[in-house]
Amino acid sequence: MTGSVAGVLRNLGLFAISLVLAVVVWVVAVNEDNPLEERIVPRAIPVEVTGLQANVMVLGGLATEATVTLRAPRLTWPTLAINKLRVVADVTQWQSGSQVVTLRGVFPDQQAEVVVIEPPVVTLQLARVVTRTLPVRVRIIGDPAIGYTFGSPVLSVVDAEISGPEELVDAVASLEARIDLRDQREAVAETVVLRVLNKELQSVNGVQVTPPSVGLRVAVTQLGGYRDLAVRVMFKGSQAAGYRIKNITAVPPSVTVFSADPDVVAALPGYLETEPLDISNATATIDARLAMKLPPDVSLASDQTVAVTVSIDAVESSIRIRRQVEATGLGPRLVANFAPEKVDVILSGPLPALEKLGTDDVKVVLDLMGLRIGVHTVKPTVLVTGLQSVQAGQVLPEELQVTITRDASTPTPKPAAP
């Protein structure tokens, strides 16, 4: 019995040795036909950061790429899904600071093995993400026009939220909304981008602002005793025969006057005349500075003189006519008052055509469409009908001050009796 067991064990040992030898022979044969090969993946693989906690971010982003070497049987290389190869930097255990992280290759194809990643490590700057709420501060740039003042700024949002790396967020001292009021005469309303500033009023980059912009409105009103009046350039004489006045420019086109008695200013017409400019027998452009003719107890709050340019050309003919101003487009139950009621219009064209001009051929209109109750500055428009060869030039004054009020004769609706 003992001899039989020994014989069986001896045979099993021989069988096991034969099996191992057979496997070795098979592996050798397979490797000879389909040997393992190490190759460098032909394209660089972007490094992915995994394991980031919700309140942690990588500063400066991550633009690192890695070169990967794979080992796989020769015959499987054409079938490998290289596009599924990933290189990851796992930062699960890190929260902040500069960290050296070992790169790891992830490839779902079991026939291939990642053997080399170059570089093997990357240095990442991690930061904790924090959020703060700050009030929006308004910064006014410049001053309104002379004789005007501005009211308190009105913001659509008074607070904004900033978020980002803790170090950068802690450096933020204020959120600023800027608005420019230089030479403004009317309310200014804009959508402005919030500026993120430190204590030295320098911009802080890398911080997200919510909302990034806000609506900002600043009312601009005229002070008592001040008023803007259109400039009417006055002339003496006429240009030489055969010449025309092509254009007249007054800079500024309107001036601001002041009186200690507001009633005196309110009683003035909507314009102010210059001292007369002598254009007798003129054959070329005239540039001059003219003083304004001021009523008693009224002074100029701005420049004391007006720069006037009268362009005179020896081309065709021109005339200056005076026409009644017609208002159009005024809303229902509104009344418009403006001064002067008549303006000067410079027309140019062939002399015979100018001589045929009738009263109804030239009209001056003020388009008041959409204007509400208040004081507005409107430029009149000249309409010439029937004579295409006649061209309308400049209107003097160039701007009219229009005051729109509610029609006092319109009865106020009464509520119905219950």
C-alpha positions as CSV (number, residue, x, y, z in Angstrom):
1,M,0.0,0.0,0.0
2,T,2.8,2.3,0.9
3,G,4.5,1.6,-2.3
4,S,1.4,2.4,-4.3
5,V,1.0,5.8,-2.6
6,A,4.6,6.6,-3.3
7,G,4.2,5.7,-6.9
8,V,1.1,8.0,-7.3
9,L,2.9,10.9,-5.6
10,R,5.9,10.3,-7.9
11,N,3.7,10.4,-10.9
12,L,1.9,13.6,-9.7
13,G,5.2,15.3,-9.3
14,L,6.3,14.3,-12.8
15,F,2.9,15.6,-14.1
16,A,3.3,18.9,-12.4
17,I,6.8,19.4,-13.7
18,S,5.6,18.5,-17.2
19,L,2.7,21.0,-16.9
20,V,5.0,23.8,-15.7
21,L,7.4,23.1,-18.5
22,A,4.5,23.1,-21.0
23,V,3.3,26.5,-19.7
24,V,6.9,27.9,-19.9
25,V,7.2,26.6,-23.5
26,W,3.8,28.1,-24.4
27,V,4.7,31.5,-22.9
28,V,8.0,31.5,-24.6
29,A,6.3,30.6,-27.9
30,V,3.7,33.3,-27.4
31,N,6.3,35.9,-26.5
32,E,8.3,35.1,-29.6
33,D,5.2,35.6,-31.7
34,N,3.6,38.5,-29.7
35,P,6.3,40.0,-27.4
36,L,5.7,42.8,-24.9
37,E,6.7,46.2,-26.2
38,E,7.2,49.5,-24.4
39,R,6.2,52.5,-26.4
40,I,5.8,56.2,-25.7
41,V,2.3,57.4,-26.3
42,P,2.6,59.8,-29.3
43,R,0.6,62.7,-27.7
44,A,1.0,64.4,-24.4
45,I,-1.7,63.6,-21.8
46,P,-3.1,66.5,-19.8
47,V,-2.8,66.1,-16.1
48,E,-6.2,66.0,-14.2
49,V,-6.5,67.0,-10.6
50,T,-8.8,64.7,-8.6
51,G,-10.0,64.7,-5.0
52,L,-10.3,68.5,-4.7
53,Q,-12.5,69.4,-1.8
54,A,-15.5,71.7,-2.4
55,N,-13.7,74.7,-0.7
56,V,-10.3,74.1,-2.3
57,M,-9.0,75.3,-5.6
58,V,-5.7,75.1,-7.6
59,L,-4.2,78.5,-8.0
60,G,-3.2,79.5,-11.5
61,G,-5.1,76.6,-13.0
62,L,-3.3,73.5,-14.3
63,A,-1.7,73.5,-17.8
64,T,0.7,70.6,-17.1
65,E,1.0,67.7,-19.6
66,A,2.7,64.4,-19.1
67,T,4.5,62.0,-21.4
68,V,3.4,58.4,-20.8
69,T,5.1,55.1,-21.7
70,L,2.9,52.0,-22.0
71,R,3.8,48.3,-22.0
72,A,1.6,46.0,-24.1
73,P,1.8,43.0,-26.4
74,R,2.8,43.9,-29.9
75,L,-0.4,42.7,-31.5
76,T,-2.6,44.7,-29.1
77,W,-1.0,48.1,-29.7
78,P,-3.2,48.9,-32.8
79,T,-6.4,48.2,-30.8
80,L,-5.5,50.2,-27.6
81,A,-7.9,53.1,-26.9
82,I,-5.3,55.7,-26.2
83,N,-8.0,58.4,-25.9
84,K,-9.1,56.8,-22.6
85,L,-5.6,57.1,-21.1
86,R,-5.6,59.6,-18.1
87,V,-2.9,61.0,-15.9
88,V,-4.2,62.2,-12.5
89,A,-2.8,64.1,-9.6
90,D,-4.8,63.0,-6.5
91,V,-5.0,65.7,-3.9
92,T,-7.6,64.1,-1.6
93,Q,-5.4,64.4,1.5
94,W,-4.3,68.1,0.8
95,Q,-6.2,71.3,1.7
96,S,-3.9,74.2,1.1
97,G,-0.3,75.3,0.4
98,S,2.3,74.1,-2.0
99,Q,2.1,70.4,-2.5
100,V,4.3,67.9,-4.5
101,V,1.9,65.3,-5.9
102,T,2.9,62.0,-7.6
103,L,1.2,61.5,-10.9
104,R,-0.7,58.2,-11.5
105,G,-1.7,56.7,-14.8
106,V,-5.2,55.4,-15.3
107,F,-5.9,53.1,-18.3
108,P,-9.0,50.8,-18.5
109,D,-7.4,48.4,-21.0
110,Q,-6.0,45.5,-19.0
111,Q,-3.7,44.4,-21.8
112,A,-1.6,47.5,-21.3
113,E,0.4,48.8,-18.3
114,V,1.6,52.3,-17.5
115,V,5.3,52.0,-16.8
116,V,6.7,55.5,-17.0
117,I,5.2,59.0,-16.5
118,E,7.3,62.0,-17.2
119,P,7.4,64.1,-15.1
120,P,6.7,61.8,-12.3
121,V,5.5,64.5,-10.0
122,V,3.9,68.0,-10.2
123,T,3.9,70.9,-7.7
124,L,0.5,72.3,-7.1
125,Q,-0.5,75.5,-5.2
126,L,-3.7,74.8,-3.4
127,A,-5.8,77.4,-1.7
128,R,-8.9,77.4,0.4
129,V,-11.9,79.1,-1.3
130,V,-13.7,81.7,0.9
131,T,-16.6,84.1,0.3
132,R,-17.2,87.6,1.6
133,T,-19.9,90.2,1.2
134,L,-18.8,93.8,0.8
135,P,-20.8,97.1,0.2
136,V,-20.4,98.8,-3.1
137,R,-18.7,102.2,-2.9
138,V,-19.4,104.8,-5.6
139,R,-16.7,107.0,-6.9
140,I,-17.7,110.2,-8.7
141,I,-15.2,111.4,-11.4
142,G,-15.2,115.0,-12.3
143,D,-17.8,117.7,-11.7
144,P,-21.0,118.6,-13.6
145,A,-21.1,121.7,-15.8
146,I,-20.9,125.1,-14.1
147,G,-24.1,125.9,-12.2
148,Y,-25.1,122.3,-11.7
149,T,-24.9,119.9,-8.8
150,F,-25.5,116.2,-8.4
151,G,-27.5,114.2,-5.9
152,S,-26.8,111.0,-4.0
153,P,-25.9,108.0,-6.2
154,V,-28.5,105.3,-6.5
155,L,-27.3,101.7,-6.9
156,S,-29.3,98.8,-8.2
157,V,-27.4,96.6,-5.8
158,V,-25.8,97.9,-2.6
159,D,-23.8,94.8,-1.7
160,A,-21.8,92.3,-3.8
161,E,-20.2,88.9,-3.0
162,I,-16.6,88.1,-3.7
163,S,-15.1,84.6,-3.7
164,G,-11.7,83.1,-4.4
165,P,-8.5,82.1,-2.8
166,E,-8.5,83.1,0.9
167,E,-5.3,85.1,0.5
168,L,-6.7,87.2,-2.3
169,V,-10.1,87.6,-0.8
170,D,-8.5,88.9,2.5
171,A,-6.6,91.5,0.5
172,V,-9.8,93.0,-0.9
173,A,-10.6,96.3,0.9
174,S,-13.5,97.6,-1.3
175,L,-15.7,97.2,-4.3
176,E,-15.9,100.4,-6.4
177,A,-18.4,101.6,-9.0
178,R,-17.1,104.6,-11.0
179,I,-19.3,107.1,-12.9
180,D,-18.1,110.1,-14.9
181,L,-20.0,113.4,-14.3
182,R,-17.6,115.7,-16.1
183,D,-19.6,118.6,-17.8
184,Q,-22.9,116.8,-17.4
185,R,-26.1,118.8,-17.4
186,E,-28.6,115.9,-17.1
187,A,-28.9,112.7,-15.0
188,V,-26.4,110.0,-15.8
189,A,-27.5,106.3,-15.7
190,E,-25.0,103.6,-16.6
191,T,-24.3,99.9,-16.0
192,V,-20.8,99.8,-14.5
193,V,-18.4,96.9,-13.9
194,L,-17.3,96.7,-10.2
195,R,-13.6,97.2,-9.5
196,V,-12.0,95.0,-6.9
197,L,-9.4,97.1,-4.9
198,N,-7.0,96.6,-2.0
199,K,-6.1,99.1,0.7
200,E,-3.7,100.9,-1.7
201,L,-6.6,101.2,-4.3
202,Q,-4.9,98.8,-6.6
203,S,-6.8,96.2,-8.6
204,V,-7.0,92.6,-7.1
205,N,-7.1,90.0,-9.8
206,G,-8.2,86.4,-9.4
207,V,-11.4,87.1,-7.4
208,Q,-14.9,86.4,-8.7
209,V,-17.5,89.1,-8.1
210,T,-21.3,88.4,-8.0
211,P,-22.9,90.4,-9.6
212,P,-20.0,91.6,-11.7
213,S,-21.7,94.9,-12.6
214,V,-24.4,97.1,-11.2
215,G,-26.8,99.8,-12.3
216,L,-25.8,103.3,-11.2
217,R,-27.8,106.5,-11.5
218,V,-26.8,110.0,-10.4
219,A,-29.3,112.9,-10.7
220,V,-27.8,116.2,-12.0
221,T,-29.8,119.4,-11.4
222,Q,-29.2,123.1,-12.0
223,L,-28.6,125.4,-9.0
224,G,-30.8,128.3,-8.2
225,G,-29.9,131.6,-9.9
226,Y,-28.2,129.7,-12.8
227,R,-29.6,129.1,-16.3
228,D,-28.3,127.9,-19.7
229,L,-29.0,130.2,-22.6
230,A,-28.5,129.6,-26.3
231,V,-26.0,131.9,-28.0
232,R,-27.3,134.0,-30.8
233,V,-24.6,135.5,-33.0
234,M,-25.4,139.0,-34.2
235,F,-24.0,140.6,-37.4
236,K,-23.4,144.0,-38.8
237,G,-23.2,144.5,-42.5
238,S,-23.2,141.9,-45.2
239,Q,-20.6,139.8,-47.0
240,A,-19.3,141.0,-50.4
241,A,-21.5,140.5,-53.5
242,G,-21.1,137.0,-55.0
243,Y,-20.1,135.4,-51.7
244,R,-22.1,133.5,-49.2
245,I,-22.1,132.6,-45.5
246,K,-21.5,128.9,-45.6
247,N,-21.5,128.2,-41.9
248,I,-21.6,129.9,-38.5
249,T,-20.1,128.2,-35.4
250,A,-20.3,129.5,-31.9
251,V,-18.2,127.8,-29.2
252,P,-19.8,127.2,-26.8
253,P,-23.3,127.1,-28.4
254,S,-24.8,128.0,-25.1
255,V,-23.6,129.8,-22.0
256,T,-24.5,129.7,-18.3
257,V,-25.6,132.9,-16.7
258,F,-26.0,133.7,-13.0
259,S,-27.9,136.3,-11.0
260,A,-28.3,136.6,-7.2
261,D,-32.0,137.1,-7.9
262,P,-33.3,133.9,-9.4
263,D,-36.4,135.7,-10.7
264,V,-34.2,137.9,-12.9
265,V,-32.7,134.8,-14.6
266,A,-36.1,133.1,-14.9
267,A,-37.5,136.1,-16.8
268,L,-34.8,136.0,-19.5
269,P,-35.6,134.6,-22.9
270,G,-34.0,131.3,-23.8
271,Y,-31.1,133.0,-25.6
272,L,-28.3,135.6,-25.2
273,E,-27.1,137.8,-28.0
274,T,-23.4,138.5,-28.8
275,E,-22.0,141.9,-29.6
276,P,-22.5,142.4,-33.4
277,L,-19.8,141.0,-35.7
278,D,-18.9,143.2,-38.7
279,I,-18.9,141.1,-41.8
280,S,-19.2,144.0,-44.3
281,N,-17.7,143.1,-47.7
282,A,-16.1,139.9,-46.3
283,T,-14.7,137.5,-48.8
284,A,-13.1,134.9,-46.5
285,T,-13.7,133.1,-43.3
286,I,-13.8,135.3,-40.1
287,D,-12.7,134.1,-36.7
288,A,-13.5,136.3,-33.7
289,R,-14.2,136.2,-30.0
290,L,-17.4,138.1,-29.2
291,A,-18.6,139.4,-25.9
292,M,-22.1,138.7,-24.7
293,K,-24.7,141.4,-24.3
294,L,-25.7,140.9,-20.6
295,P,-28.8,142.4,-19.0
296,P,-28.5,144.2,-15.7
297,D,-27.7,142.1,-12.6
298,V,-26.8,139.2,-14.8
299,S,-23.3,137.7,-15.2
300,L,-21.7,134.9,-17.1
301,A,-20.8,131.9,-15.0
302,S,-18.5,130.4,-17.7
303,D,-16.3,132.0,-20.4
304,Q,-16.8,135.7,-20.8
305,T,-16.5,135.5,-24.6
306,V,-17.7,133.2,-27.4
307,A,-15.5,132.0,-30.2
308,V,-17.3,132.6,-33.5
309,T,-16.3,131.3,-36.9
310,V,-18.1,132.6,-39.9
311,S,-17.3,130.6,-43.0
312,I,-17.7,132.6,-46.2
313,D,-17.3,131.1,-49.7
314,A,-17.5,132.4,-53.2
315,V,-19.8,129.5,-54.1
316,E,-23.4,130.1,-55.4
317,S,-25.4,132.4,-53.2
318,S,-26.8,132.3,-49.7
319,I,-29.4,134.1,-47.7
320,R,-30.3,134.4,-44.1
321,I,-34.0,134.3,-43.3
322,R,-36.0,134.3,-40.2
323,R,-38.7,131.8,-39.6
324,Q,-41.3,130.9,-37.0
325,V,-40.4,127.7,-35.1
326,E,-43.1,125.0,-35.1
327,A,-43.3,122.3,-32.4
328,T,-44.3,118.8,-33.4
329,G,-44.7,115.5,-31.6
330,L,-45.8,117.0,-28.3
331,G,-47.7,114.5,-26.1
332,P,-51.4,115.0,-25.2
333,R,-52.3,117.5,-22.5
334,L,-48.8,119.1,-22.6
335,V,-47.7,122.6,-23.4
336,A,-44.3,123.6,-24.7
337,N,-42.7,127.0,-24.3
338,F,-39.5,128.0,-26.0
339,A,-37.5,131.1,-26.9
340,P,-36.8,132.6,-29.3
341,E,-40.0,131.8,-31.2
342,K,-38.2,132.7,-34.5
343,V,-34.8,131.6,-35.6
344,D,-32.3,132.5,-38.3
345,V,-31.7,130.0,-41.1
346,I,-28.9,130.1,-43.6
347,L,-29.9,128.8,-47.0
348,S,-27.6,128.3,-50.0
349,G,-28.3,127.6,-53.6
350,P,-28.7,129.2,-57.0
351,L,-29.7,132.9,-56.7
352,P,-32.9,132.5,-58.8
353,A,-34.0,129.7,-56.7
354,L,-33.4,131.7,-53.5
355,E,-35.3,134.6,-54.9
356,K,-38.3,132.3,-55.6
357,L,-38.5,131.1,-52.0
358,G,-42.0,131.5,-50.5
359,T,-43.0,131.7,-46.9
360,D,-44.2,128.1,-46.9
361,D,-41.1,126.7,-48.7
362,V,-39.0,126.8,-45.5
363,K,-40.1,125.5,-42.2
364,V,-38.3,125.2,-38.9
365,V,-39.6,122.4,-36.6
366,L,-38.8,121.2,-33.1
367,D,-39.3,117.5,-32.7
368,L,-40.7,117.0,-29.2
369,M,-41.6,113.3,-29.6
370,G,-41.2,111.4,-26.4
371,L,-40.2,114.3,-24.3
372,R,-41.7,114.6,-20.8
373,I,-42.5,117.4,-18.5
374,G,-39.3,119.4,-17.7
375,V,-36.7,121.5,-19.3
376,H,-35.0,120.1,-22.5
377,T,-32.4,121.4,-25.0
378,V,-33.6,120.6,-28.5
379,K,-32.0,121.3,-31.9
380,P,-34.4,122.6,-34.5
381,T,-34.7,121.0,-37.9
382,V,-35.1,122.9,-41.2
383,L,-37.4,121.6,-43.9
384,V,-37.1,123.0,-47.4
385,T,-39.9,121.9,-49.8
386,G,-40.3,122.3,-53.6
387,L,-36.8,123.4,-54.3
388,Q,-34.2,120.6,-54.3
389,S,-31.4,122.9,-55.3
390,V,-31.7,125.0,-52.1
391,Q,-29.8,123.6,-49.1
392,A,-30.5,124.4,-45.5
393,G,-27.4,125.3,-43.6
394,Q,-27.1,126.3,-40.0
395,V,-29.9,127.4,-37.7
396,L,-29.2,130.2,-35.2
397,P,-29.4,129.7,-32.4
398,E,-28.4,126.0,-32.8
399,E,-30.2,124.9,-29.7
400,L,-33.5,126.0,-28.1
401,Q,-34.4,125.5,-24.5
402,V,-37.9,124.0,-24.3
403,T,-40.0,123.9,-21.1
404,I,-42.8,121.4,-21.2
405,T,-45.6,121.7,-18.7
406,R,-49.0,120.2,-18.2
407,D,-51.8,122.1,-19.9
408,A,-53.5,124.0,-17.1
409,S,-56.8,124.1,-19.1
410,T,-57.1,120.3,-19.1
411,P,-59.4,119.3,-16.2
412,T,-58.1,116.8,-13.7
413,P,-60.2,113.6,-13.8
414,K,-62.3,113.1,-10.7
415,P,-62.8,109.7,-9.2
416,A,-66.3,108.2,-9.9
417,A,-68.8,108.3,-7.0
418,P,-69.1,105.0,-5.2
